[in-house]
Amino acid sequence: VGAKFELDFQVRQKKPRLRVKTGLSNNLKRDEPKGRNPKDRITWIHGKRDQNIQIGLKTLGMNYEQIYDAIMDMDDAMMTLTRLETIHELTPSVDEQRKAEEKIDALGDEVQFCGPSELFFIEMSTIPEVKQQCTKWLFCRTFDELYMDRLQQVTGIITACAQIKTSRSFHMYLRILLRIGNLLNHGIVDKGMCYGFTLDSLSLLDGIKNFGGNKTLAMFVYEYAYNRYNAEVREFEHEMEIISKAARTETSAIEKSIKHMADEFLAIDLFCRRLHDEYDDGDTDAFREYMQRFSDAQTTKMMNLKVKIQNATSIAKNVASYYGMQLEDGKPEQLFKTVQKFVDMMEKAKRALFKLENERQKAAAKRAKEKEKAKKQKERAKQQTGQQQSGSKASAAQLFERKRQKQMEEEEKGNLLFHDIMNAANKFRQRQQNMEKRLSVNFTEKIAISKGETTASMLSNPIKKRISTQLLQSPMSTAEADALRKDVSISEHDDDNLNDDEYHAKMSRMV
């Protein structure tokens, strides 16, 4: 068959436990052997790796012996999770452990001259496959956290699927969209009077706009649902809160993580069998017992998690089929992203409607303000126009009179005598007009008395009123009336021969 087959499938001998008596239980700061220069230490680990190991060992605060005992005894109290994560980074890999074992055989008693990192590798190489043991131990310590995280993600997928299928508000929005779609496609063959539509059609709502271009179909749907079916769609945002979180999950990553966890259980079992077959039982008893207890306690949880992720994928496919949607590669996040896109669209429509309403109110207030301002301006202009019209008539005559007087003043400015004559003539004319008015009134009153009547001027004057009343109570005889008429006629002709002073004196006596 060949040497390779025999080498791969031979029954290996159990490796004896390696014991090194070099005083490695001391801390990193140890005294150098006499006659030995610290710079002459035996080293084979490269600089960066050596530096990281020394820094990590200082952070642990444990000497080599404590680290060795904690790993061999699987002491969770001594080896906390933080320390275990640090030790997992520091412990030698398979190749580094093999090289350390070779150095032990080659150096013999000179092992004590090795550097701190090399001494740590030598100490750890006495533990069978220490790197693998720390890896499995770290998985056991972090399994509960991983399990709860994956369980929460899977439960979120199942809950989101159930919410999408049973949401009352989501169903109401879909019914409204179906009615609107049938109304828009009315009269079109194979498009009107449909009984349903796919969820992929929801992405078209943001691209359909009204003639004004300021409102999308999504905004109309939100406004219509809010006004007509407020009780049914009121809890839409609350019901769909879980969808946003489910849409961010990647089912493939969850399935990969769960598969890796399940593979770890199998790897632990195989690793324990190999340790039992190839190494001394005393070196691996504590580790194998610890792994056995872990496997017995956590296998049920692992199986439950595997079943749940399978159920979640199946439920998501059923919900997508319920809404007429096919998932690519059976990924539930495609369903969640489609629904979440519609939820975001409704939220965006809500904000746009609020903004549009605020702009409308501002525009209405601005129009009302402008209308009130225009009204005031119109009233002010009307008042000013009326004033200008009334003032224009008066001012035209005044301006004409002023112009005429100014011309006359300019013409007469050089002859003061003529100006005085004109002033006297004006005064005489005014006196003559007053006399004519008074005489006409007096004559009218005399005629009225002769006829036994009264005039308005007589009634307005208390003396004339009293005299007229007395005359009416004792009327004049015919002879007295004729004498009065004769006197009046004679007085009218006599006025022509009087000068100004005589005429004025006579009028004063008559009044």
LINQUIFEN-V794325 format. One record per pair of residues at least 4 apart in sequence whose ideal C-beta (glycine too) atoms are under 6 Angstrom apart, sorted by the first residue. I is the first residue (numbers start at 1). J is the second residue. D is the distance in whole Angstrom. If there is no record, write none. Layout:
[[I J D] [I J D]]
//
This chain:
[[1 5 4] [6 10 6] [12 278 5] [14 279 6] [14 280 6] [15 279 5] [17 280 5] [17 283 5] [18 126 4] [22 111 5] [22 112 5] [24 64 5] [24 119 5] [24 123 5] [25 64 6] [25 65 4] [26 30 5] [27 63 5] [28 116 5] [32 36 5] [32 38 5] [41 113 6] [41 115 5] [42 113 5] [42 114 5] [43 115 4] [43 118 6] [45 49 5] [45 50 5] [45 117 5] [50 117 4] [53 90 5] [53 117 4] [54 116 6] [56 86 5] [56 90 5] [60 83 6] [60 86 6] [62 66 4] [62 67 5] [64 123 5] [68 123 6] [69 73 6] [70 75 5] [70 78 4] [70 79 4] [71 127 6] [73 286 5] [74 286 5] [74 287 6] [74 290 4] [75 79 6] [79 83 5] [79 84 5] [81 141 5] [84 138 6] [87 91 6] [87 134 6] [88 134 4] [88 138 5] [91 124 5] [91 130 5] [91 131 5] [91 134 5] [92 96 3] [92 97 4] [92 121 5] [92 124 6] [93 131 5] [97 125 5] [100 121 4] [100 122 5] [100 125 4] [101 125 5] [103 107 6] [107 111 5] [114 118 4] [114 119 5] [124 130 5] [128 279 4] [128 283 5] [128 284 6] [133 287 6] [136 268 5] [139 264 5] [140 294 5] [142 146 6] [143 147 6] [143 298 6] [147 151 6] [147 301 6] [150 258 6] [150 305 6] [153 249 6] [153 254 5] [154 308 5] [154 309 5] [154 312 5] [156 245 6] [156 246 5] [157 246 6] [157 312 4] [157 332 6] [158 312 5] [158 315 6] [159 242 6] [160 242 5] [160 243 5] [160 246 4] [160 336 6] [161 315 5] [161 316 5] [161 319 5] [162 166 6] [163 167 6] [163 242 6] [164 319 6] [164 339 6] [165 319 5] [167 239 5] [169 232 6] [169 233 4] [169 235 6] [169 236 4] [169 239 6] [172 229 5] [172 232 4] [172 233 5] [176 221 6] [176 225 6] [182 192 6] [182 193 6] [185 191 4] [185 192 5] [186 192 5] [188 192 5] [197 201 5] [198 324 5] [198 325 6] [199 323 5] [199 325 5] [199 338 5] [202 342 4] [205 217 5] [205 218 4] [205 345 6] [206 216 6] [206 218 5] [206 345 6] [208 217 4] [209 213 5] [209 216 5] [210 215 5] [215 219 5] [218 345 5] [218 349 4] [219 349 4] [219 352 6] [219 353 6] [220 224 6] [222 346 5] [222 349 4] [222 350 6] [223 353 6] [224 228 6] [225 229 5] [225 233 5] [226 230 6] [229 233 6] [230 234 6] [235 239 5] [240 343 5] [243 247 6] [243 336 6] [243 339 5] [243 340 5] [244 340 6] [246 336 5] [247 336 4] [247 337 5] [247 340 4] [251 331 5] [251 332 5] [251 333 6] [255 309 6] [258 305 6] [258 309 6] [262 302 6] [263 267 6] [265 302 6] [267 271 6] [268 291 5] [272 288 5] [272 291 5] [274 278 6] [275 279 5] [275 284 4] [279 283 5] [279 284 5] [281 285 6] [284 288 5] [294 298 6] [295 299 6] [313 330 6] [316 332 3] [316 335 6] [317 330 6] [320 325 4] [320 327 5] [320 335 5] [327 331 6] [327 334 5] [328 334 6] [333 337 6] [336 340 6] [387 391 6] [388 392 6] [391 395 5] [395 399 6] [398 402 6] [402 406 6] [408 412 6] [409 413 6] [412 418 6] [412 419 5] [435 439 6] [435 507 6] [441 457 5] [442 510 6] [445 455 6] [445 458 6] [446 488 6] [448 453 4] [448 455 5] [449 471 6] [450 481 5] [450 484 6] [452 475 6] [454 458 5] [454 459 6] [454 468 5] [458 464 4] [458 465 6] [458 468 5] [459 465 5] [464 468 6] [476 480 4] [476 481 5] [498 502 4] [498 503 4]]
//
